[in-house]
């Protein structure tokens, strides 16, 4: 059994080409006996992930704030309570508006085979 509060999970800055002001936490994954990985991303105002694609899917749930999820050129507004599914090989990017007043925080579940 594994029970923790998100405040107990280390937050690490994500860096790389096309990434700006993004932090990541990994509360649950293979170390806890699950064959998927649950990550929590926090994007500061103006923050974004790179536009990228890969051969695995994402399942997202927005915990707080709002932002944009662009999938294959289509921009989708998402906010607290929104769910999203990003299919394999779809080019996608998450972003928080530069004029936002709060962080955009979301859960992102990926299969263990994923390397990102």
C-alpha positions as CSV (number, residue, x, y, z in Angstrom):
1,X,0.0,0.0,0.0
2,X,1.2,3.5,-0.8
3,X,-0.5,6.7,0.6
4,X,1.1,10.1,0.4
5,X,0.1,13.8,0.0
6,X,1.4,15.6,-3.1
7,X,3.2,18.0,-0.7
8,X,5.4,15.0,0.3
9,X,6.6,14.4,-3.3
10,X,9.7,16.1,-4.5
11,X,9.2,18.7,-7.2
12,X,11.9,18.9,-9.9
13,X,12.3,21.5,-12.6
14,X,12.0,20.1,-16.1
15,X,14.6,21.3,-18.6
16,X,15.3,20.9,-22.3
17,X,14.6,22.4,-25.7
18,X,11.2,24.0,-25.9
19,X,10.5,23.7,-22.2
20,X,9.8,26.8,-20.1
21,X,8.9,27.1,-16.4
22,X,7.6,23.5,-15.9
23,X,8.0,21.4,-12.7
24,X,7.3,17.7,-12.3
25,X,6.4,15.3,-9.5
26,X,6.1,11.6,-9.8
27,X,3.9,10.3,-7.0
28,X,3.1,6.8,-8.3
29,X,4.8,4.4,-10.7
30,X,6.7,1.1,-10.9
31,X,8.4,1.7,-7.5
32,X,4.9,1.5,-6.0
33,X,4.0,-1.6,-8.0
34,X,2.0,0.0,-10.8
35,X,2.6,-0.7,-14.5
36,X,1.9,3.0,-15.4
37,X,3.3,6.3,-14.1
38,X,1.3,9.1,-12.6
39,X,3.0,12.4,-12.9
40,X,2.0,15.9,-11.8
41,X,3.1,18.8,-13.9
42,X,3.0,22.5,-12.7
43,X,3.3,25.1,-15.4
44,X,4.0,28.7,-14.2
45,X,2.3,31.6,-16.0
46,X,3.9,31.6,-19.5
47,X,5.2,28.1,-19.0
48,X,5.0,25.4,-21.6
49,X,6.2,21.9,-22.6
50,X,7.8,21.4,-26.0
51,X,5.8,20.4,-29.1
52,X,6.6,16.7,-29.3
53,X,5.2,13.3,-30.2
54,X,6.0,9.7,-29.1
55,X,4.5,6.3,-29.5
56,X,2.5,6.2,-26.2
57,X,-0.7,7.8,-25.0
58,X,-1.3,10.3,-22.2
59,X,-4.3,10.6,-19.9
60,X,-4.6,14.0,-18.3
61,X,-6.7,15.6,-15.5
62,X,-6.4,19.2,-14.6
63,X,-6.1,19.7,-10.9
64,X,-6.1,23.5,-10.9
65,X,-5.7,26.5,-13.1
66,X,-6.2,26.6,-16.8
67,X,-4.2,26.2,-20.0
68,X,-4.1,25.0,-23.5
69,X,-3.5,21.6,-24.9
70,X,-2.6,21.6,-28.5
71,X,-3.0,18.3,-30.3
72,X,-2.0,18.0,-34.0
73,X,-2.5,21.7,-34.5
74,X,-5.8,22.0,-32.7
75,X,-5.8,24.2,-29.6
76,X,-8.0,23.0,-26.8
77,X,-8.7,25.1,-23.7
78,X,-8.6,23.0,-20.5
79,X,-9.2,24.0,-16.9
80,X,-9.8,22.7,-13.4
81,X,-11.8,19.4,-13.8
82,X,-11.0,18.8,-17.5
83,X,-9.9,15.4,-18.7
84,X,-7.9,14.8,-21.9
85,X,-6.6,11.8,-23.9
86,X,-3.6,12.4,-26.2
87,X,-3.3,9.4,-28.6
88,X,0.0,7.9,-29.5
89,X,2.1,9.7,-32.2
90,X,0.0,12.9,-31.9
91,X,2.1,16.1,-31.8
92,X,1.1,17.9,-28.6
93,X,2.1,20.7,-26.3
94,X,0.8,22.0,-22.9
95,X,0.9,25.7,-22.1
96,X,-0.2,28.2,-19.5
97,X,-1.1,31.7,-20.6
98,X,1.6,34.4,-19.9
99,X,-1.1,36.5,-18.3
100,X,-2.4,33.8,-16.0
101,X,-2.6,34.5,-12.3
102,X,-1.9,31.0,-11.1
103,X,-0.1,27.8,-12.1
104,X,-1.6,25.3,-14.4
105,X,-1.4,21.9,-12.6
106,X,-2.3,18.6,-14.1
107,X,-2.0,14.9,-13.7
108,X,-0.5,13.1,-16.6
109,X,-0.6,9.3,-16.7
110,X,1.6,7.4,-19.1
111,X,2.5,3.7,-19.6
112,X,5.7,2.5,-18.0
113,X,7.2,1.8,-21.5
114,X,7.4,5.6,-21.9
115,X,10.7,7.3,-21.5
116,X,9.7,11.0,-21.2
